[in-house]
Amino acid sequence: MRTTLPGVELCYAVKANPHPDVLALLVDEGASFDLASPGELDLCLLAGARPAGLSWGNPVKKVTDVRAARAAGVTRFTTDAPADVDLLAREAPGAAVGVRLAVGDDGAATPFAGKFGATEDEAVALLGRARAAGLEAAGVGFHVGSQQRDPQAWARGIDAAARVAARLGGHAPAELNLGGGFPTPHAGGPTPDVTACATAIRAALARHASWWRPRLVAEPGRALVGEAGVLRAEVVLVAERAGRRWVYLDVGRYQGLAETEGEMIVYRLRTPGRGGEVGPVVLAGPTCDGDDVLYRHADVRLPLDLAAGDVVEFLGAGAYTASYASVGFNGLPPLPTYTRPDTHETPEEGGN
Ligand SMILES: *Cc1c(COP(=O)(O)O)cnc(C)c1O
């Protein structure tokens, strides 16, 4: 990403995978961090991140969140509502704030559907309100929705941010936050790579470069860690039900496969040791919850000789898995993460 988006400060979105080894590696690589809670703040500091490289990207904050951030030396915040600007002015005077615009997130696998972001009119007003309250009205930005498959989504966001900047004239924000959303390969169709997103971003920036050359920030989560992880599940049961073959695994919606909700993300699967003929399956998790079915509609095919005890691997599962696992629904433990190749094959730990 550093090569593809040169000159862009990369703030890793910690929620994608907050494992301490992942954060420590990214600190070594010079990353900054986008965080959302005191817990993520502590993880970043423990991993050795510098406070100057921490940006509080969650526009939904408690008073105690802002106090914890300020005490740790965090001075950069994203906002999208008047009451939050007022909170920052009270609790973090002088801090640098960026306003998050609501932009179209149509091509995203997991759209925000109106949860975040200000309109362009509201953004102009929020930046004015921040400045009047003694904050640094530092930036404007957006998030095109996670696993965004349309590179033009960034171009539309940049154009919207530029319209806001133009209306602010001499007070145009000095920073543009391109957010996250950069996609990773999954089943069910081609995914643009980060280069295609970067091309669209560069073209859009060039349209405004004669009058606006903001400092650039991006907040990749999935794109930095997704391909780094494989999730290993074990087949518990194979059964025929109403003419369909159901495969039950020991990892489901509640052990880290939250992004299978609505079949938003369809992982590429691998079945080590089973290479024969394949057939369609319904893929389900192990718990007693009716929602714990991973894929019922997606075209998932697994070897016909698959049986209890076999391994099914989910590829590209380094993002939004372990951090989503429940603490113990139905008595099943949260998903363990192994960051060293020599530890993940041991029989006692190999189940998931
Ligand atoms: C989750 C999140 C990101 C990362 O999104 P990805 O789709 O994983 O790249 C970036 N910014 C904010 C504010 C987020 O909430």
Ligand as a Chemical Component Dictionary entry (heavy atoms), coordinates in Angstrom:
data_LIG
# 
_chem_comp.id                   LIG 
_chem_comp.type                 NON-POLYMER 
_chem_comp.pdbx_formal_charge   0 
_chem_comp.three_letter_code    LIG 
# 
loop_
_chem_comp_atom.comp_id 
_chem_comp_atom.atom_id 
_chem_comp_atom.alt_atom_id 
_chem_comp_atom.type_symbol 
_chem_comp_atom.charge 
_chem_comp_atom.model_Cartn_x 
_chem_comp_atom.model_Cartn_y 
_chem_comp_atom.model_Cartn_z 
_chem_comp_atom.pdbx_ordinal 
LIG C1 C1 C 0 -13.350 -0.002 9.910  1  
LIG C2 C2 C 0 -12.860 1.326  9.482  2  
LIG C3 C3 C 0 -11.834 1.420  8.541  3  
LIG C4 C4 C 0 -11.242 0.224  7.841  4  
LIG O1 O1 O 0 -12.093 -0.270 6.873  5  
LIG P1 P1 P 0 -11.584 -1.440 5.883  6  
LIG O2 O2 O 0 -12.779 -1.662 5.042  7  
LIG O3 O3 O 0 -11.217 -2.611 6.710  8  
LIG O4 O4 O 0 -10.432 -0.918 5.134  9  
LIG C5 C5 C 0 -11.348 2.676  8.229  10 
LIG N1 N1 N 0 -11.861 3.785  8.809  11 
LIG C6 C6 C 0 -12.855 3.741  9.706  12 
LIG C7 C7 C 0 -13.350 5.000  10.318 13 
LIG C8 C8 C 0 -13.384 2.509  10.061 14 
LIG O5 O5 O 0 -14.395 2.457  10.945 15 
# 
loop_
_chem_comp_bond.comp_id 
_chem_comp_bond.atom_id_1 
_chem_comp_bond.atom_id_2 
_chem_comp_bond.value_order 
_chem_comp_bond.pdbx_ordinal 
LIG C1 C2 SING 1  
LIG C2 C3 SING 2  
LIG C2 C8 DOUB 3  
LIG C3 C4 SING 4  
LIG C3 C5 DOUB 5  
LIG C4 O1 SING 6  
LIG O1 P1 SING 7  
LIG P1 O2 DOUB 8  
LIG P1 O3 SING 9  
LIG P1 O4 SING 10 
LIG C5 N1 SING 11 
LIG N1 C6 DOUB 12 
LIG C6 C7 SING 13 
LIG C6 C8 SING 14 
LIG C8 O5 SING 15 
# 
